Amino acid sequence: MTETEPSSRLVMSSPQSTNCSMKAQATSSLKKKYFYSQLFLFLLLQLLFTLSLLSYWYLFPLSVQKPCLPAQVAPSITPVLTILLWTWPFNQRVSLQGLRCSGPWTKEANCRITLNRIWYKRAHVVIIHHRDVSSRPSMQLPSEPRPAGQRWVWFSLESPSHLNNLAAMDGLFNLTMTYRSDSDIFTPYGWLKPREGPKNSSLARPPYPKTKLVAWVVSNWKEDSKRVTYFRMLQLYLSVDIYGKNHKPLSTKDQLSVLSEYKFYLAFENSLHQDYITEKLWNNALAAWAVPIVYGPPRHNYERFLPSDAFIHVSDFTSPEELAIYLMILNKDEKRYLAYFQWREHLEVVTRSGWYQEFCKACRILQQPPTYRTLPMLSRWFS
């Protein structure tokens, strides 16, 4: 009998062995299906959660994050500018407590305004009023060295005719702050602004009854001055009521109501200089709805700030007598007189409200791109 090789032997499995193998394979297959189903369910839930979260962010971004403004509209913070007032003008002190600069001339202003000289070394700007340092400039101006980059502003609302030691200011200041329109900080005594809304014809006539002819308020009376000399000649032909020192008394609180009774007002300046147009015109004449008769810079200078038919200039007449005759004609001709108020239909008068107005305007202008220069001949410019 030939021996058969083991590899060629036919091995037969029993039925019981086969069933166990099949059960094991089925169990393994079920476990795999269960695993994959659980994995699929987990991934599906993750996907749904992610989609829900993205939708929430998209629909309600403000609830999960702060808004991000475009760069061009993002709010900017203006740095605080420290302004030291070296003195109060004419020593007319008012409290700076709670000072808030507001109005069109101070838009976006952000300044610390102080009188405390302890701030000198840290101040960005020092405003110096000429009259208060002009008697002894070497002793009244700051004695400490000027900090690097600090700007000095020369401030005056008076004309050169009433200022001393102007030459002592040459080479010291960086900026000017005066009634002159070519100043760095233009601070006029008054101005006109457009009225809001359509023209109002009812404003083309005085709101007060005009029962008197001509008034003049004068505190600085000098008999040999040019304006008094002119007045003396005018007085020969025309009656003028004079108020002030050594004349009719007039309190500040009654001034507007008293002057409102007059048709005309003598807005005579105490000196003749470019742009020197003071409260005599703005507060005394125009605020009282009296037609101003002006004696000051030339007519064309006034017309830079006023309509040509808003005032009467003494230079329009060859003599005080001719002016007097013209005023008496207007007194009897209401239509011609009212023509001097036509501009009020679309313009209104604005007057200074106090020192704060100047300082707040300076605050805004000084926050613009800095100007640091030296004015070598300030006295020549202002004269």
C-alpha positions as CSV (number, residue, x, y, z in Angstrom):
1,M,0.0,0.0,0.0
2,T,1.5,3.3,-1.2
3,E,1.7,6.1,1.4
4,T,-0.2,9.3,0.5
5,E,1.5,12.8,1.0
6,P,-0.1,14.9,3.8
7,S,-0.7,17.8,1.5
8,S,-2.8,15.7,-0.7
9,R,-5.0,14.4,2.1
10,L,-8.7,15.5,2.0
11,V,-9.7,16.8,5.4
12,M,-13.4,16.7,6.1
13,S,-15.0,19.2,8.6
14,S,-17.9,18.2,10.8
15,P,-21.3,20.0,10.6
16,Q,-20.9,21.5,14.1
17,S,-17.5,23.1,13.3
18,T,-19.0,24.8,10.2
19,N,-21.9,26.4,12.0
20,C,-19.6,28.0,14.6
21,S,-17.5,29.5,11.9
22,M,-20.5,31.0,10.1
23,K,-21.8,32.5,13.4
24,A,-18.5,34.2,14.1
25,Q,-18.4,35.7,10.7
26,A,-22.0,37.0,11.0
27,T,-21.2,38.5,14.4
28,S,-18.1,40.3,13.1
29,S,-20.1,41.7,10.2
30,L,-22.8,43.0,12.5
31,K,-20.2,44.7,14.7
32,K,-18.7,46.4,11.7
33,K,-22.1,47.6,10.4
34,Y,-23.0,49.0,13.9
35,F,-19.6,50.8,14.2
36,Y,-20.0,52.4,10.8
37,S,-23.6,53.4,11.5
38,Q,-22.5,55.0,14.7
39,L,-19.6,56.8,13.0
40,F,-22.0,58.0,10.3
41,L,-24.5,59.3,12.8
42,F,-21.7,61.1,14.8
43,L,-20.3,62.8,11.7
44,L,-23.8,63.7,10.6
45,L,-24.5,65.3,14.0
46,Q,-21.2,67.2,13.8
47,L,-22.1,68.5,10.3
48,L,-25.5,69.7,11.4
49,F,-24.0,71.4,14.5
50,T,-21.4,73.2,12.4
51,L,-24.0,74.3,9.8
52,S,-26.3,75.6,12.6
53,L,-23.4,77.5,14.2
54,L,-22.4,79.1,10.9
55,S,-25.9,80.1,10.1
56,Y,-26.3,81.7,13.6
57,W,-23.1,83.7,13.0
58,Y,-24.3,84.8,9.6
59,L,-27.7,85.8,10.6
60,F,-26.9,87.4,14.0
61,P,-23.3,88.6,13.9
62,L,-23.9,91.4,16.5
63,S,-24.8,88.8,19.1
64,V,-21.5,87.0,19.0
65,Q,-19.0,89.7,18.0
66,K,-18.5,93.5,18.1
67,P,-19.2,95.3,14.9
68,C,-16.1,96.3,12.9
69,L,-16.6,99.6,11.1
70,P,-15.0,100.3,7.8
71,A,-11.7,102.1,8.2
72,Q,-13.0,105.3,6.5
73,V,-15.8,105.8,8.9
74,A,-14.2,104.5,12.1
75,P,-14.5,107.2,14.8
76,S,-11.2,109.0,15.6
77,I,-10.2,110.4,19.0
78,T,-8.8,113.9,18.8
79,P,-5.9,114.3,21.2
80,V,-6.4,116.7,24.1
81,L,-4.6,120.1,23.4
82,T,-3.5,122.0,26.5
83,I,-3.9,125.7,26.1
84,L,-2.4,128.0,28.8
85,L,-4.0,131.5,29.0
86,W,-1.0,133.5,30.3
87,T,-3.4,136.2,31.6
88,W,-7.1,137.0,31.4
89,P,-7.6,139.8,28.8
90,F,-7.9,143.1,30.7
91,N,-8.0,141.0,33.9
92,Q,-11.7,140.3,33.2
93,R,-11.8,137.0,35.0
94,V,-14.5,134.4,34.6
95,S,-14.5,130.8,35.8
96,L,-13.2,128.1,33.5
97,Q,-14.9,125.5,35.6
98,G,-17.0,123.3,33.4
99,L,-16.0,125.1,30.2
100,R,-17.5,123.3,27.2
101,C,-16.6,124.5,23.7
102,S,-19.6,124.2,21.3
103,G,-20.9,125.8,18.2
104,P,-19.9,125.9,14.5
105,W,-16.6,127.6,15.2
106,T,-15.5,124.8,17.7
107,K,-16.6,121.6,15.9
108,E,-14.6,118.6,17.1
109,A,-12.7,120.8,19.6
110,N,-10.9,118.9,22.4
111,C,-8.9,121.2,24.6
112,R,-7.8,121.7,28.2
113,I,-7.9,125.5,28.8
114,T,-6.2,126.6,31.9
115,L,-4.9,129.7,33.7
116,N,-2.7,127.7,36.0
117,R,0.9,128.5,35.0
118,I,2.1,125.2,36.6
119,W,1.1,123.8,33.2
120,Y,3.6,125.9,31.3
121,K,6.1,123.2,30.6
122,R,3.4,120.8,29.4
123,A,1.2,123.2,27.5
124,H,1.0,122.8,23.8
125,V,0.0,126.5,23.3
126,V,0.3,129.7,25.3
127,I,-2.1,132.5,24.4
128,I,-0.7,135.9,25.5
129,H,-2.9,139.0,25.5
130,H,-0.8,142.0,24.4
131,R,-2.2,144.7,26.7
132,D,-1.5,142.7,29.8
133,V,2.3,142.2,29.0
134,S,3.1,145.4,27.2
135,S,4.1,147.7,30.0
136,R,7.1,145.6,31.0
137,P,7.5,142.8,28.5
138,S,10.8,141.5,29.8
139,M,9.1,140.8,33.2
140,Q,5.6,140.0,32.2
141,L,6.3,137.4,29.4
142,P,7.2,133.8,30.4
143,S,10.7,133.8,31.8
144,E,11.4,130.1,31.6
145,P,12.8,128.6,28.4
146,R,10.1,127.6,25.9
147,P,9.5,123.9,25.7
148,A,10.2,122.3,22.3
149,G,7.3,122.6,19.9
150,Q,5.3,124.9,22.1
151,R,3.4,127.6,20.2
152,W,2.9,131.2,21.4
153,V,-0.2,133.0,20.2
154,W,-0.2,136.8,20.2
155,F,-3.7,138.0,21.0
156,S,-5.2,141.5,20.6
157,L,-8.6,143.0,19.9
158,E,-7.3,146.6,20.0
159,S,-5.9,148.6,17.2
160,P,-2.2,149.5,16.8
161,S,-3.0,153.1,17.8
162,H,-3.7,151.8,21.4
163,L,-0.9,149.3,21.8
164,N,2.5,149.9,23.4
165,N,5.8,148.2,22.8
166,L,4.7,146.3,19.7
167,A,8.3,146.0,18.6
168,A,9.1,144.0,21.8
169,M,7.0,141.2,20.4
170,D,9.0,140.7,17.2
171,G,10.6,137.3,16.9
172,L,8.7,135.8,19.9
173,F,5.4,134.5,18.5
174,N,4.3,131.8,16.2
175,L,0.6,132.7,15.5
176,T,-1.6,135.7,15.6
177,M,-5.1,136.0,17.1
178,T,-6.8,139.4,16.2
179,Y,-9.7,141.2,14.6
180,R,-7.7,141.2,11.3
181,S,-9.0,138.8,8.8
182,D,-5.5,137.8,7.8
183,S,-4.8,136.5,11.3
184,D,-4.1,132.9,12.0
185,I,-7.1,132.9,14.3
186,F,-9.6,135.5,13.1
187,T,-11.6,136.9,16.0
188,P,-13.9,139.6,14.8
189,Y,-16.3,141.7,16.9
190,G,-19.2,140.4,14.9
191,W,-20.2,138.9,11.6
192,L,-23.2,138.0,9.5
193,K,-24.5,134.5,8.8
194,P,-27.2,133.2,6.4
195,R,-30.7,132.8,7.9
196,E,-32.1,129.3,7.9
197,G,-35.1,128.6,5.7
198,P,-36.5,130.9,2.9
199,K,-36.3,134.6,2.8
200,N,-38.5,136.4,5.3
201,S,-39.8,139.7,4.1
202,S,-41.2,140.6,7.5
203,L,-37.6,141.0,8.6
204,A,-37.0,143.8,6.2
205,R,-38.2,146.4,8.6
206,P,-37.2,147.2,12.3
207,P,-39.3,145.3,14.9
208,Y,-39.2,148.4,17.2
209,P,-40.8,151.8,16.7
210,K,-38.3,154.4,15.6
211,T,-39.2,157.7,17.3
212,K,-35.7,159.3,17.5
213,L,-33.1,160.2,14.9
214,V,-29.4,159.8,15.7
215,A,-27.5,158.4,18.8
216,W,-23.9,158.0,19.7
217,V,-22.4,156.1,22.7
218,V,-18.8,157.1,23.4
219,S,-16.7,156.5,26.4
220,N,-13.3,157.6,25.2
221,W,-14.0,161.2,24.4
222,K,-11.0,163.2,23.1
223,E,-11.9,166.7,21.8
224,D,-9.0,166.8,19.4
225,S,-9.6,163.4,17.9
226,K,-10.7,163.2,14.2
227,R,-14.0,161.5,15.0
228,V,-15.0,164.2,17.5
229,T,-13.9,166.9,15.1
230,Y,-16.2,165.4,12.4
231,F,-19.0,165.1,14.9
232,R,-18.7,168.7,15.9
233,M,-19.2,169.8,12.2
234,L,-22.1,167.3,11.8
235,Q,-23.8,168.7,15.0
236,L,-24.1,172.1,13.4
237,Y,-26.8,170.7,11.0
238,L,-28.2,167.7,12.9
239,S,-29.3,166.9,16.4
240,V,-27.4,163.9,17.9
241,D,-28.1,162.4,21.4
242,I,-24.7,161.4,23.0
243,Y,-24.5,158.8,25.7
244,G,-21.5,157.8,27.9
245,K,-19.0,159.4,30.2
246,N,-19.8,163.2,30.7
247,H,-22.9,162.8,28.6
248,K,-26.3,161.2,29.0
249,P,-26.1,158.1,31.3
250,L,-26.8,154.7,29.8
251,S,-26.5,151.4,31.7
252,T,-25.4,148.3,30.0
253,K,-28.8,146.5,30.6
254,D,-30.7,149.4,29.1
255,Q,-28.4,150.1,26.1
256,L,-30.2,147.9,23.5
257,S,-33.7,149.1,24.3
258,V,-32.6,152.8,24.3
259,L,-30.7,152.6,21.1
260,S,-33.5,150.7,19.4
261,E,-35.6,153.9,19.5
262,Y,-33.2,155.6,17.0
263,K,-33.2,155.4,13.2
264,F,-29.4,156.0,12.9
265,Y,-26.3,155.3,15.0
266,L,-22.8,156.9,14.7
267,A,-20.5,153.9,14.6
268,F,-17.4,156.1,14.8
269,E,-14.1,154.1,15.5
270,N,-11.5,155.6,17.7
271,S,-8.8,154.9,15.1
272,L,-8.6,154.0,11.4
273,H,-7.0,150.6,10.7
274,Q,-7.6,147.7,8.4
275,D,-10.5,145.5,9.5
276,Y,-10.9,147.5,12.7
277,I,-14.7,147.3,12.9
278,T,-15.8,147.0,16.5
279,E,-18.8,146.5,18.7
280,K,-19.8,150.1,17.8
281,L,-21.2,148.7,14.6
282,W,-22.2,145.2,15.6
283,N,-23.6,145.6,19.1
284,N,-24.6,149.2,19.2
285,A,-26.0,149.8,15.7
286,L,-26.9,146.5,14.0
287,A,-28.1,144.7,17.1
288,A,-30.5,147.7,17.8
289,W,-31.7,147.8,14.2
290,A,-30.3,151.2,13.7
291,V,-28.7,152.1,10.4
292,P,-25.0,152.5,11.1
293,I,-23.2,155.7,10.0
294,V,-19.6,154.5,9.9
295,Y,-16.3,156.3,10.4
296,G,-13.4,153.9,10.2
297,P,-11.5,152.1,7.4
298,P,-12.6,152.7,3.8
299,R,-15.9,151.6,2.4
300,H,-14.4,148.6,0.5
301,N,-13.1,147.3,3.8
302,Y,-16.6,147.4,5.4
303,E,-18.0,145.7,2.3
304,R,-15.9,142.6,3.0
305,F,-18.1,142.0,6.0
306,L,-21.4,143.7,5.2
307,P,-23.7,144.3,2.2
308,S,-23.0,147.6,0.6
309,D,-26.6,148.8,1.4
310,A,-26.4,147.9,5.1
311,F,-24.6,151.0,6.2
312,I,-23.8,154.7,5.4
313,H,-20.1,155.7,5.1
314,V,-19.1,159.3,5.9
315,S,-16.8,159.1,2.8
316,D,-19.9,158.9,0.6
317,F,-20.4,162.6,1.2
318,T,-18.3,165.6,0.5
319,S,-19.0,167.2,3.9
320,P,-20.8,166.6,7.2
321,E,-23.4,169.0,6.0
322,E,-24.2,166.9,3.0
323,L,-24.5,163.8,5.3
324,A,-26.9,165.6,7.6
325,I,-29.1,166.6,4.6
326,Y,-29.2,163.0,3.4
327,L,-30.2,161.7,6.9
328,M,-33.0,164.2,7.1
329,I,-34.3,163.1,3.7
330,L,-34.2,159.4,4.8
331,N,-36.1,160.4,7.9
332,K,-39.0,161.5,5.8
333,D,-38.8,158.9,3.1
334,E,-39.7,155.5,4.7
335,K,-39.3,153.5,1.5
336,R,-35.7,154.7,1.1
337,Y,-35.0,154.2,4.8
338,L,-36.3,150.6,4.8
339,A,-34.0,149.8,1.9
340,Y,-31.2,149.6,4.4
341,F,-32.8,146.5,5.9
342,Q,-33.4,144.4,2.8
343,W,-30.3,142.3,3.5
344,R,-31.9,141.1,6.8
345,E,-34.3,138.9,4.8
346,H,-31.5,136.3,4.3
347,L,-28.8,137.4,6.8
348,E,-28.6,137.8,10.5
349,V,-26.2,139.4,12.9
350,V,-23.9,137.5,15.3
351,T,-22.0,139.3,18.0
352,R,-19.3,138.2,20.5
353,S,-20.7,136.3,23.4
354,G,-17.6,136.6,25.6
355,W,-13.9,135.5,25.9
356,Y,-14.9,131.9,25.7
357,Q,-15.9,132.3,22.1
358,E,-12.3,133.3,21.2
359,F,-10.7,130.6,23.2
360,C,-12.9,127.9,21.9
361,K,-12.4,129.0,18.3
362,A,-8.6,129.0,19.0
363,C,-9.0,125.4,20.3
364,R,-10.5,124.2,17.1
365,I,-8.0,126.0,14.8
366,L,-5.0,125.0,16.8
367,Q,-5.9,121.3,16.5
368,Q,-5.5,121.5,12.7
369,P,-2.1,120.6,11.2
370,P,0.4,122.4,13.5
371,T,1.9,125.7,12.3
372,Y,5.2,126.5,14.0
373,R,6.9,129.5,12.6
374,T,8.5,132.7,14.0
375,L,7.0,136.1,13.2
376,P,10.1,138.2,12.9
377,M,8.3,141.5,12.3
378,L,4.9,141.2,14.0
379,S,4.9,145.0,14.7
380,R,5.3,145.8,11.0
381,W,2.5,143.4,10.0
382,F,0.0,144.7,12.6
383,S,0.8,148.4,12.0
